[in-house]
Amino acid sequence: MHKKFYSVEDISDYLDMHPKTVQRYIREGKIKASKIGKSWRVTEQDFREFTGDKITYEGVEEDLKGSVYDLIKVSSVVDVSVINTDAAINVANFLIAALNSKQDDYGKTSLNIQIIEPENKVRVMLWGNIKFMEYMMGFISDYIENQYL
């Protein structure tokens, strides 16, 4: 069975990103790769796992795992004003619980929370597909409505 491999340059061209970014992703383990000689090579399966969308090769289009919503990734920063540190911790715990109960078809996601005590604010940084963002924004909206309205 013939295995297809992608070079750093192939991936950078396909994803429209700088080759150094692809190399950094490989170093960080975000993209699984093997060193062949002096060059990194990524198997088709590992590339599919990383992209989670559609790849076209040799004139054939294949659906990959993930949903159509994975074709678009969104990032957002949300600042939530709070009255004190305890309220900030409650917001953080609420959002972590929401993240942990998300559906599998939301794919790869990211949630970072920063409590900014001097400003009485929680900074929420989200990344994922549109359905995940809709889900998390709904949780933030519901939390605010339940706390302040």
C-alpha positions as MATLAB code, in Angstrom:
seq = 'MHKKFYSVEDISDYLDMHPKTVQRYIREGKIKASKIGKSWRVTEQDFREFTGDKITYEGVEEDLKGSVYDLIKVSSVVDVSVINTDAAINVANFLIAALNSKQDDYGKTSLNIQIIEPENKVRVMLWGNIKFMEYMMGFISDYIENQYL';
ca = [
       0.000    0.000    0.000;
       1.393    3.392   -1.024;
       1.461    6.049    1.691;
       1.158    9.697    0.706;
       3.469   12.158    2.458;
       3.365   15.945    2.572;
       6.368   18.237    2.946;
       6.384   21.412    5.031;
       6.129   23.350    1.768;
       3.114   21.299    0.597;
       1.297   21.982    3.858;
       2.196   25.665    3.903;
       0.918   26.061    0.315;
      -2.294   24.149    1.009;
      -3.069   25.996    4.265;
      -1.761   29.354    2.991;
       0.575   29.807    5.935;
       4.272   30.474    6.265;
       6.530   27.378    6.261;
       8.047   28.525    9.590;
       4.552   28.355   11.138;
       4.151   24.780    9.885;
       7.572   23.897   11.315;
       6.579   25.460   14.658;
       3.362   23.396   14.684;
       5.460   20.284   14.100;
       7.853   21.200   16.943;
       4.898   21.887   19.262;
       3.280   18.553   18.357;
       0.211   20.132   16.757;
       1.096   18.361   13.514;
       2.521   14.833   13.751;
       5.557   14.463   11.501;
       8.628   12.308   10.896;
      12.041   13.453    9.866;
      13.197   11.822    6.644;
      16.740   12.879    5.937;
      16.838   16.603    6.714;
      13.173   17.236    5.907;
       9.959   16.815    7.842;
       7.238   14.659    6.271;
       3.613   14.392    7.351;
       1.487   11.388    6.444;
      -1.826   11.971    4.748;
      -3.649   10.587    7.802;
      -1.808   12.946   10.176;
      -2.479   15.851    7.832;
      -6.179   14.934    7.805;
      -6.237   14.817   11.593;
      -4.694   18.273   11.738;
      -6.945   19.905    9.132;
     -10.227   18.150    9.897;
     -11.659   19.392    6.593;
     -11.439   18.417    2.910;
      -8.263   17.721    0.971;
      -8.134   17.525   -2.795;
      -5.368   15.400   -4.244;
      -4.868   13.715   -7.583;
      -8.207   15.172   -8.700;
     -10.199   13.340   -6.015;
     -12.014   15.146   -3.213;
     -12.520   13.261    0.035;
     -14.555   14.156    3.093;
     -12.439   14.071    6.198;
     -13.514   13.684    9.781;
     -15.171   16.734   11.237;
     -18.113   18.704    9.985;
     -18.721   21.289    7.309;
     -18.454   23.867   10.090;
     -14.744   23.033   10.424;
     -14.146   24.790    7.114;
     -14.346   28.071    9.031;
     -12.462   28.737   12.249;
     -13.277   31.725   14.435;
     -11.449   33.377   17.300;
     -12.924   35.823   19.754;
     -11.972   37.735   22.874;
     -14.792   38.513   25.299;
     -14.386   40.697   28.383;
     -16.924   40.018   31.126;
     -17.181   42.612   33.911;
     -17.505   41.137   37.405;
     -17.919   42.594   40.890;
     -15.068   40.716   42.573;
     -12.620   37.815   42.309;
     -15.171   35.251   43.504;
     -17.523   36.265   40.689;
     -14.617   35.986   38.229;
     -13.878   32.453   39.432;
     -17.575   31.567   39.041;
     -17.522   32.806   35.420;
     -14.351   30.809   34.731;
     -15.782   27.618   36.280;
     -19.042   28.053   34.367;
     -17.218   28.367   31.031;
     -14.895   25.455   31.747;
     -17.961   23.319   32.521;
     -19.526   24.460   29.224;
     -16.348   23.532   27.355;
     -16.196   20.104   29.010;
     -19.811   19.351   28.054;
     -19.515   20.415   24.399;
     -20.486   18.055   21.597;
     -17.759   16.034   19.887;
     -18.709   17.408   16.472;
     -17.481   20.867   17.505;
     -13.997   19.560   16.674;
     -10.802   21.114   17.954;
     -11.435   24.067   20.228;
      -9.585   26.332   22.590;
     -10.623   28.263   25.699;
      -8.278   30.509   27.656;
      -9.422   32.512   30.640;
      -7.592   35.401   32.262;
      -8.830   37.040   35.457;
      -7.843   40.709   35.502;
      -8.392   41.647   39.148;
      -7.505   45.384   39.005;
     -10.166   45.879   36.328;
     -12.720   43.419   37.791;
     -12.930   41.583   34.515;
     -12.633   38.105   33.075;
     -11.042   37.921   29.634;
     -12.250   34.882   27.677;
     -10.342   33.862   24.541;
     -12.121   31.332   22.344;
     -11.140   29.525   19.155;
     -13.079   26.925   17.179;
     -15.645   26.420   14.472;
     -18.761   28.559   14.118;
     -21.045   26.081   15.920;
     -18.668   25.958   18.908;
     -18.540   29.761   19.032;
     -22.325   29.971   18.872;
     -22.535   27.439   21.713;
     -20.039   29.266   23.941;
     -21.455   32.734   23.219;
     -24.864   31.368   24.189;
     -23.426   30.185   27.500;
     -21.845   33.585   28.150;
     -25.092   35.351   27.253;
     -27.154   33.039   29.486;
     -24.741   33.537   32.381;
     -24.937   37.330   32.107;
     -28.731   37.280   31.859;
     -29.031   35.037   34.922;
     -26.606   37.121   36.962;
     -27.640   40.660   36.111;
     -31.191   40.718   34.725;
];
